[in-house]
Amino acid sequence: MALALAPKIPSVRDRVSDEEWRTRIDLAACYRLVAHYGWTDLIYTHISARVPGEDGAFLLNPYGFMFEEVTASSLVKIDFEGKILMETPFEVNEAGFTIHSAVHMERHDVDCVIHTHTVSGMAVSAQADGLLPLTQNSMMFYGEHMAYHEYEGIALDLDERTRLQRDLGDRYAMILRNHGLLTCGRTVAEAFEIMQNLERACEAQLSAQAGGVKLTHPSANVCAHTADQFWNYHKNKPFGERAWPALLRLLDRHNPGYDA
């Protein structure tokens, strides 16, 4: 039996700037890494990146592709009004457009946004107390470093963008109540590493709670100090810079072709 492969996409390398092509490669790699780590929800959820040098333009996945199939050339270029800016046979997820355009419109310091529906993320999003500072990973998001957005239904109403913007504020992580997780970053690598920390924090919280025993809670001072250690260290050095080349090597071994 022949393997069923994703549609072969003509390369757009010669139709975009060097900067956009590099962004496309990193974004396609991010999709495949999310698949590699098991954070996908079939063809749903989404990751976006701002197009360098093109005000109001960003890249989203072709709706209908598994994340492990996404390539640099298959990504869809779209603007804040929902207009597709480069000829493509593909569409984008409408809810994804709402969520990602909201962040890119408001946060000019952000170049990448990741949204997931992992079981751990959804489970913590449904807990009244949200993410608890039980582990080092979770303390990264202590206090002012975590945002929350109340569930309003599937994100098809563009009016929700203003509330997403308000709730996220200047933070890099947000729990969408009864829905999932969202992270953003100054680079694709940063958004990915912040999501990796948030996802592990959620997994650890659920595992600790499942043990059925009393849990230890570090003091508020320790939690705040730990959060400051994370964010102060990366104030001028985005998260993920050191790990990203290693993650690309991992993909080159296990799922090459993202840069096509």
N, C-alpha and C positions, 0 to 999 in steps of 0.2 A: 504494500500500500504506500502511495506517495504521501509525503508529509504535506500538510496544508500550511502554506506560508502566507504571511501578510502581503498585500499588494506591493509590487515593486514600484518605488517612487522615484521619478527622475530627480537627479541632484539639482538643488538650487544654489550650489556653491558659487556659480558665476553670476548669480542674480542678486547677491547680497554683499554687504561690506565684510571686510575681514572681521570686524568686531561683532557683527551680527552672527557670522558663521561660528565664531568661538562660543558665543552665547548659546546658539542652537546645539552645538555639540555638548556643552555642559548640561543643558536642560534635558536633552535626550538621554544623557547618561544618568541624570537624576531620576527620570522615569524608570529606567531599568534597574537602578539601585533600589528604588522603592519596591519594585517587583521582587528583586532578589531577597530582600529582607522580609517579604510577606506582608507588606502594608497595603496591599491593593484591595479593591472591592469590584471585581470583574473589570468592566470598562469605565466604571464610575470613579468619581473623585478626579482631582486635577492638580497640575503644577504649572505655574506660569513664570515667564521671565520678561522683563522690560527689554525692548529693542534698543540697543545703544544708538544714540544720535537721532532717534526718530520720536519726537514728542508725541505722546498719546498712543504709542503702538506697543503691543506686547504679544507674546507667543503662547499658544495653548495647544494641547494635544488634539489630534484628529479624533473626533468622537466615534467610537466603534472599535478602536485599536486597544488590544491589551497593552499594558505598560511596557512589557518586555519586547514589544514590537516597534515602539516609537523610535524614529530616526531623526537626525537633524533636519533632513529635507521634508519630512512629513508634517512637521509642526506648522500650525496655522497662525498667520500674522493677522491681527485684528486690532481695531481701535476702540476707544472708550464708548463709541456709539454703537458698536456691534458690527461695523462694516469690515468685511474681510479685505485686506490690503494687497494680497498677492494671490493670483489665480491658483485655485486648489479644488479638487473634487470633494473635499471633506468639509464637514461642519464642526462646530464646537458644542460642548454641553452648555445648555442655556443657563442652568444654575451655576455652573462654573464661571461663565462670563460675568454673572452678577457679583459673585464673591470676589473674583480676582480683579475685575475692573474697579471695584470699590477700593481695594487696597492700593492699587497702582495710581489711581486718581488722586488719592489723598497723601500717600506716603512717598515723597520724592526721594527719600533716602533708601527706599527698598527696591531691589532689582528682581527678587524672586519670592514667590508665594507658594506654599505647599498646603494642601488640604487633604486629610485622610479620614477614612471611616473604619479604622481598626477596631477589633472587638474590645481591646483594652481601652482605647481612647473613648469609644462610645460608652463603655461601662462607667468610666470615671466621669464622663460628661453628664451622666444621669444621677450621680451622687450629689446630694444636697450640699455637702461640704467641698465638692470639687477635688482638686489635687491637694493632697496632704503632704507636709514636709517630713516625710518618713525616711527619705534616703538622700544621699548627696545629689543624685540627679534631680530629684524633685525640688531640693532647696535652691537650685538655679532659678526657679520660677517663683520664689517666695515673695509674698507681699505685692508690691507694685509691679513686679515683673510678669505677672500673669493677668490676662484680660478674660472676661466672660461675656458671652453674647447669648441672650435668651432665644429659645427656639421660636420661630415664627411660621414654620411650614417649609416646604421645599422652596429654595431661594430663587423663585421665578419673578418676583416683584422687584423692579429696579428701585422702588422706594426704600427697600431694605438697605441699600448701599449706604445711606446716610447714617443708619444706626450701626452698621458694621464698622464704619469709619469712626464713629463716636466711641464705640466700646473698645476697639483696638487701641485707639490713641497713639502713643509713641512707642508701644511695646512690640516685641517680636514674637510673642506667643499668645494664642487665644484658644480657650475651650468654647466650642459652640455647643451650648447645652442641648442634651438629648440628640446629639448629631455627630460630633467628632472633634478633630483637632485642626488647628491652623498655625503654621509658623511662617515667618518671613525673614528675609535677610538682605544684607548689602550685596551678597553674591549668592549664586546657586549653592555653592558649598556651605555657606553659612546657614541658609534656610534648612538644608539637609541635616547638618549636624545638630541644630537646635531641635529639629523634629526627632532625631535619633535619641537625644536626651529626654525629650518629653515622652516619647513612646515607651522608653525603658522605665521612666518614672511611673507611668500608668501601670505597666505590667507588674512592677515591683509592689505597688500599692495593692493591687488586687491579690497578688500572691500572699502578701503579708496579712491582709484581712482574712484570707481564706484559711489561715492557720488556726483561727479561733482562739488565739491567746492574746493577752494584753500586749499592746505595742508601746515601744518607747518613743517619746517625742522630744527631740532636742529643744533647747530653750529658744525663745524668740530671738534673743541676741545672737545665738549661734547660727540660726537660720538666716538672719539678715546679713551676718558677716559672710557666710558662705555664698549667698547670692552676690554680694558685692565683690567677692573674690572672682567669681565667674565673669561678671560683666565689666569690672574695671580692667581685668587682664585683656579683654577683647575690645576695649573701647576704641582703640586705633588699629586693631588687628582682628579682622573678622574671624569668627568661629570657622573651623573647617579647613583653613589654609594648609595645615600640615597633613591632614588626613586625606584631602581630596585626590592628590596624585596616586596615593595607595588604592583608593576606591576605584579610580579609573583603571589601574593595573588589574584589580580584581575583575572588573568587567571585561577587560581584554582577554582574560583567561577563560571566563565562564559565559559571557554573552557579548561577543564582539559585533561590530556593525552599527553601533549607535551613531557613529560619526559619518554615516553615508548620506 
